[in-house]
Amino acid sequence: MSLTEEFLSAAEEKEIIDAIIKAESKTSGEIRVHIEEHSDLEVLKRASEVFFELEMNLTNARNGVLFYIGVSDHSFAIIGDEGINNVVPADFWECTKDTVISHFKNRQFKEGLIAGILRAGEQLKQYFPYLEGDKDELPNEISRG
């Protein structure tokens, strides 16, 4: 079994997907989680590549958010699309990132991701509230590289 498969159990993945669905019920923003074992690239550069590989830049409001985890590298990043970055303060993701990392330091990976995802949903609803008829533009399942 690979490190990315061992990172979360099937039950933990389901809880994280449920958190994504709950967060997206408050915002038109789209949240994804991507886990990979290793990258030779700096974490933000690799997360940005994954963001585009997953076509997260194709949402109508350009309001996709990626939670990227490099398991063996012990790396983590949050990437928001330009629709978000154009309207939020520069430090918008810092508190969410700090929340996730504080859990990760205690090896509470599921708890960290759930807390971060729910916080992202709360933050995004200020700028991108859920509107009647909003459709889920991106898959909610966890992707792996």
Secondary structure, 3 states (H helix, E strand, C coil): CCHHHHHCCHHHHHHHHHHHHHHHCCECCEEEEEEECCCCCCHHHHHHHHHHHCCHHHCCCCCEEEEEEECCCCEEEEEECHHHHCCCCCCCCHHHHHHHHHHHCCCCHHHHHHHHHHHHHHHHHHHCECCCCCCCCCCCCCEEC
